[in-house]
Amino acid sequence: MNKDLSKVRNIGISAHIDSGKTTLTERILFYTKRIHAIHEVRGKDGVGAKMDSMELEKERGITIQSAATYCNWKGNDINIIDTPGHVDFTVEVERALRVLDGAVLVLCSVGGVQSQSITVNRQMTRYNVPRLAFINKCDRTGANPAKVTQQLRDKLDLNAHMMQMPIGLENDLAGMVDLVTMKAIYFDGEAGDIIREEEIPAALLEEATEKREALLEEISMFSDELMEALLEGGDIDNGLVYDAVRKGTLALEFTPVFMGSAYKNKGVQLLLDAVNQYLPCPTDVTNMALDLSNDEKEFEVSNNPDDPLIMLAFKLEDGRYGQLTYIRTYQGRLAKGDTVYNSRTGKKVKIGRLCRMHSNEMEEIESCGSGDIVALFGIDCASGDTFTSEGISCSMTSMHVPAPVISLAVIPADNKAQVNMSKALNRFTKEDPTFKTFVDHETGETIISGMGELHLEVYIERMKREYNALVEVGAPQVAYRETISQRADFNYTHKKQTGGSGQFGRVAGYLEPIEEGDYEFVDNIVGGVIPREFISSCDKGFQKSLEKGSLCGSPITGVRCVINDGAYHAVDSSDVAFQLAAIGAFKEGYLKAKPIIMEPIMKVAVEGPSEFQGAIMGSINQRRGMIIGSTEEGSYSVIEAEVPLSEMFGYSTTLRSLTQGKAEFTMEFATFKAVPKGVSEELVKAYQDERKKG
Amino acid sequence: MENDMVVNNPLRALGLDEKAGDGAQPTMGLVMARAGLGKTAILVQFALDCMLLGNKVLHVSIGEGIDKTRTWYDDILALLTAGERMDDIPGAMQNRMIMTFKESSFSKALLEERLDDLVQQNIYRPECLIIDGYDFEKNTKESLEEFRNFMHERGLKMIWFSAVSHRGDDRKSVDGVPAPCHEVDSLFETVLLISPEEDAMKLNIVKCDTCSIDPGSTLMLDPSTMLIRKG
């Protein structure tokens, strides 16, 4: 355990898909001697990169789950979370960012800032994560790190400046000029692990000097000492430069830009130096927790290892070593055998084994301290739970978890597949808060829902591969909801007397819309007209009614059910009778309350050459989209719009053909909105037809 | 809510609300102030007023991003109401579109091209245009005249510009319109100047050909919110 928190870095590596971040992580592990050979993501040796531990990730060459790993560089402990690049998995990115102190934003030197980089950058800003940029793939044809740096400024609004200058580009990439030390750095040896420092080639000296001057001028605003030194003239102490860049970076007002080619083993060690030099240690960052004993008042965690323990479970995995819980400690110390408390459940938990994870391998440790990221074994909890020492009651700020927007039916091929599928779904829902599953009581089908088509597709693949659960999959469905638009009264009597003991219950009251929350039950019964023991039966009956609305069969949300009158029978009233009475009452009130269908609306950002702006706007308009605005920056434009998810199926194909493949889009859930009348009628008709058939 | 907004809005206070109605003569207005004194806040109040009177507004922001511009609307709206956001008001979002441009790439021709894209495809037909961040120092009087023609040709009811004045520049037009707009003031029906005064901000009506208030009079703005002060 490293007690000196100034020597700890918790960093994430986030980027657009295919910008080479997994390769970069692989090289980091190699240079920090955590692995002893390099395996490429799509390498011929068939081993695959270390961080892509899941089969599927290896096959597709993309990273799906963030795997935590640890390494040490020049005396600093670095915990790295490798985060996924695809937009459908952004909950992984968000969870990683929540627990990290700093991040490296990886960009492709050819592709530059792409739409996913914008999403990732927005998330980093949301969680106040200081960042460095690493422009990778400088060996590729068309590499242009200066252009990418300019894009960081223009598109991401970052105060980005190159800390280095490439020596050659594309096939001729030989090394970099360090604009602080003003030395040329080359990477020799088969794996680029021998660093050679030389004088700057004469042909580059003038440009390097100019760039250094511009850099110093820019960062001098973060340091009075540097400003004074610049005004006085003469040599500038590099220490002043490092301090100024660090200050600017931590304040999120400056983004130092590094470059290289992870694949060609160039520049990675300098990036690691920069992680040590410029990214924050745990004590540089303010983390807030909620005091549960004081009306959830926010307070700052201390980072002090001698204070009571506060730690957050940010990721669960059920791997080959059993249930793994990744945690970040914010203050205090945790050792094997300690007992901690889960703030959500109030349950005591004994810590059995404590490990540092190195992708899918582990290293057992005895204890960990404030600021660490480690994994625990055999802890029963959910992602996002806070654990503390005895006597304190707090929770780390809750994580932003978006609602699922798409669902599909999964039908197991046989009994064995059914059992395996249940196991798989149980694990996935625990691991991923955006992945949900339930059984449709009417059709008996298991429905899974999540954040996008690819999100669900990956879980289906995992079910097959990891659990041998062969499933048939239905067409993706938009997760509609139903709600009511006005208050309506109900007064329903359930009466059944067909031999044997009868059933009787009368429930009266009203339904009304609520803006916050899915459901509220209010008991305004006085005088015992409905006996106490049957009040919860009414609640249950209402909740059952909410499972499936009568318009299109979607769940009903945003309803308050108030009961204020009723009647019972001394013999014939029962739990079941009042549940049925509540179901009948809801049905009666629901239709009078003008129910409407709500659909998920996605925030869509389409980015492409300006010449296609009109065509893109037209395509959004045709999809019932509402254009929020457009940003025009020279030759390219970004159009932001809100579009119903149901209209977005197949949009990538349309966009490609409209723009000669030059535009791309990202989308994330924005809100639920009422569907227009015409669409509502179609949905109702489709549901009725389906019921008639069924 | 709508009443509150309209009553407390500078546009209504100036008697210019009729200009947002149908059949009125199109008008070009200008809000001037030194940097950071709240020009955008005033423009956004005009825009909100136009929107709530049922007009479609195109907010052109030069040099600022969409998110920042949206935040202006949410912040001003929250101040005018009990914390409501644009999304909370049914139909309001349909009446606003934001276009942002880099300073270097903005031109009337480009705006015209974008606007035609919207109108011809029946995506959006703006009635009020807000142009925030227009560079009066670099652009000529002819360019502004083109905007005037453009307003008439496209059937716009009003265009509002913002312009930055400078402390050290004392040049003024006969009507008292400060530089850098002193030579183009004839193109504007209304020119307003924001100037700070002790604990309040003044909104001086420098020129107003069609207002119900005489030129030379002043409205008071709350410096913390930039909303017009209730009498």
HADDOCK unambig.tbl for C-alpha pairs under 7 A between the chains (distance, minus, plus):
assign (segid A and resid 614 and name CA) (segid B and resid 117 and name CA) 5.18 0.50 0.50
assign (segid A and resid 618 and name CA) (segid B and resid 121 and name CA) 6.51 0.50 0.50
assign (segid A and resid 621 and name CA) (segid B and resid 123 and name CA) 6.25 0.50 0.50
assign (segid A and resid 627 and name CA) (segid B and resid 97 and name CA) 6.85 0.50 0.50
assign (segid A and resid 628 and name CA) (segid B and resid 97 and name CA) 5.46 0.50 0.50
assign (segid A and resid 628 and name CA) (segid B and resid 98 and name CA) 6.28 0.50 0.50
assign (segid A and resid 629 and name CA) (segid B and resid 66 and name CA) 6.62 0.50 0.50
assign (segid A and resid 629 and name CA) (segid B and resid 97 and name CA) 5.35 0.50 0.50
assign (segid A and resid 629 and name CA) (segid B and resid 98 and name CA) 4.26 0.50 0.50
assign (segid A and resid 629 and name CA) (segid B and resid 99 and name CA) 5.21 0.50 0.50
assign (segid A and resid 630 and name CA) (segid B and resid 98 and name CA) 6.42 0.50 0.50
assign (segid A and resid 630 and name CA) (segid B and resid 99 and name CA) 4.75 0.50 0.50
assign (segid A and resid 630 and name CA) (segid B and resid 100 and name CA) 6.05 0.50 0.50
assign (segid A and resid 631 and name CA) (segid B and resid 66 and name CA) 6.96 0.50 0.50
assign (segid A and resid 631 and name CA) (segid B and resid 99 and name CA) 5.90 0.50 0.50
assign (segid A and resid 631 and name CA) (segid B and resid 100 and name CA) 4.59 0.50 0.50
assign (segid A and resid 631 and name CA) (segid B and resid 101 and name CA) 5.91 0.50 0.50
assign (segid A and resid 632 and name CA) (segid B and resid 100 and name CA) 6.03 0.50 0.50
assign (segid A and resid 632 and name CA) (segid B and resid 101 and name CA) 4.86 0.50 0.50
assign (segid A and resid 632 and name CA) (segid B and resid 102 and name CA) 6.72 0.50 0.50
assign (segid A and resid 633 and name CA) (segid B and resid 101 and name CA) 6.08 0.50 0.50
assign (segid A and resid 633 and name CA) (segid B and resid 102 and name CA) 5.54 0.50 0.50
assign (segid A and resid 633 and name CA) (segid B and resid 105 and name CA) 6.91 0.50 0.50
assign (segid A and resid 634 and name CA) (segid B and resid 105 and name CA) 5.83 0.50 0.50
